């Protein structure tokens, strides 16, 4: 085997592969999007580029990855391969104190982090990207919308002296507009694509056999499916009566329709549209149940129906769940499902496949991919009963009552799988993206997936070190069949569009029509304006928008309010959902926050952000708004979104600071007591003396000084002051202070 030789790369740690060197050569000249299937060594390409940039340009490199396990994986890889001291290669996370992160950043040559941490530190001004000579965006297809990659890339090209970007992904998807958005956001100038069919890749890929196995759906499950279809059809007819054609629409089409109608309803206020949206929500919940019975089986459906029933009975449960629960057909469905003990034929077929695999090769490693955690648990339980060494591998987030796997648990499971203590890993989507799961002999798709990205990532888990096999289980006459063909079609379409985009970019390079020197400047009309922002608001997106306007922001733990705009103007911001929830739950915390805000700042403001606030029609809501505006005297501004909120904050801050010359100032929100109140407070603090008695004492003696110097007999002349109280007062003011 031939190895890479480089002054900054340790000897005999990285295999020399021609296609990786070729991609790295392009990535050293242009901002590059590298698209390689899982297992072809995307991180090695990043290593080659980073090593060359650090050697030739100095500075530091930043590697961004979407999850903590990926960050740890990259950190381990670079420490094993780079000729740098361990403290020069650091990983950052939210668990590290901000001051410590700043210190680590300054001493490091390579920083590996989740993007949210870097974004927060940039907004807070703890770090800058001036000396960063290279940024790697792992899983670069995420660089769209409001994801942190987008903001970091924007700041990088504004700040860096010598910027260069490398985006890595196994698949950016087939949506050409989304791909173009990634290209625009990361300032991509060149695209490098490799597939397993390319001549320079073939020597490093082993054959992968793909097998599609179809199973027949049992009659008992078909009967359950018919009941769900009956409920769906009735609701679709109800929508069509209102005048909206929903015949022959897929679940994806219905989701798109729902999104479009939500916008239309919020703009028009049409009650019919709200009715359609309510029924659509029911249809989509039922569609999920339909998918489960067709593709996963009765156990997965039982779990889902249990959640639906609980949601329908919950006080805060959705209207859709409550309506479904009231449907007589749903009651019939519950009875049918509870009495059904028929396993999905996929489970039996999976066991046959595994027995055959381990019969031929007892040391095999197998990954079974499934879409749902409930299904993963059902599969693992069955496999263990059948004597297989199996374990689930799921994400960290909590789903309903069930917690996910911690990062530590994930790492432990992967280690056991690598060592052979586990032979079968049953994974959800967390096993698809990026993680260093060892090459396997067999990958089983328990169900087909309609996503080309996920299909490519799953298939990349086998055929790395040796020949591998892929089995796709399909239930005849169900969405399984459609999903398989959809993902295959999308995969072909994706590569076709990517080659077109690559050729377009190559023409731009040849004609020197590129925008990498483009540097959008901030809006100068807000220069010199500063806003103090509470640290809990840093994730709202508003801080980024204010920075984009050229406003200086300072992130602090504010004692009151969310945004301080001057010495007299402070703003409390609530999303519409938070505001409504506080009213429903009769949360007094909202009013106490506003009272403290008013005590601290003479011009407090409440901003309620979100579209749905305009749809609310209840006396409780109107009562809360009235109480805040009239009783507390706090003006209320309603905004559509974070962008509009930022615009209001910017305008008010500019008016206060540039016209009124009132700079932002911190107040603690504690009510300032008058001299009279402080006198009453001091005297009433004495044991046996309450507020009423304190006032009596002050009326009689006129000053606090005369009270503490009065004799017992003088004190007892005051109403409510007896001998016992008089003795307590004298004891307090005459007893020497004992520090022990």
ABEGO torsion letter per residue (X at the ends): XBBBBBAABBBGABBBBAAAAAAAAAAAABBBBBBBBBGAGAAAAAAAAAAAAAAAAEEBBBBBBABAAAAAAAAAAAAAABBBBAAABBBBBAABBAAAAAAAAAABABBBBBAAAAAAAAAAGABBAAABABBBBBGAAABBEABAAAAAAAAAAAABABBBBBBBBABAEABAAAAAAAAAAAGBABBBBBBAABAAAAAABBBBBBBBBBBBBBAAAAAAAAAAAAAAAAAAAAAAAAGBBABGBBAAAAAAAAAAAAAAAAAAGBAAAAAAAAAAAAAAAAAAAAAAAAAAEAAAAAAAAAAAAAAAABAABBAAAAAAAABAAAAAAAAAAAABABBBAAAAAAAAAAAAAAAABAABBBBBBBABAAAAAAAAAAAAAAGBBBBBBBBABBBEABBBBBAAAAAAAAAAAAAGABABBBBBAAAABGBBBBBBABBBBABBBABAAAAAAAAAABGAABBBBBBBBBBBGBAAAAAAAAAAAAAAAAAAAAAAAAAAAAAAAAAGBBAAABBBBBBAAABGBBBBBBAAAAAAGAAAAAAAAGBBBBBBBBABEABBABAABBBBBBBAAAAAAAAAAGBAAAAAAAAAAAAABABBBBBBBEAAAAABBBAAAAAAAAAAAAAAGBBBBBBABAAAAAAAAAAAAAAAAAAAGBBBBBBAGBBBBBAAAAAAAAAAABBGBBAAAAAAAAAAAGBAAAAAABBAAAAAABBGBBAAAAAAAAAAAABBBBAX
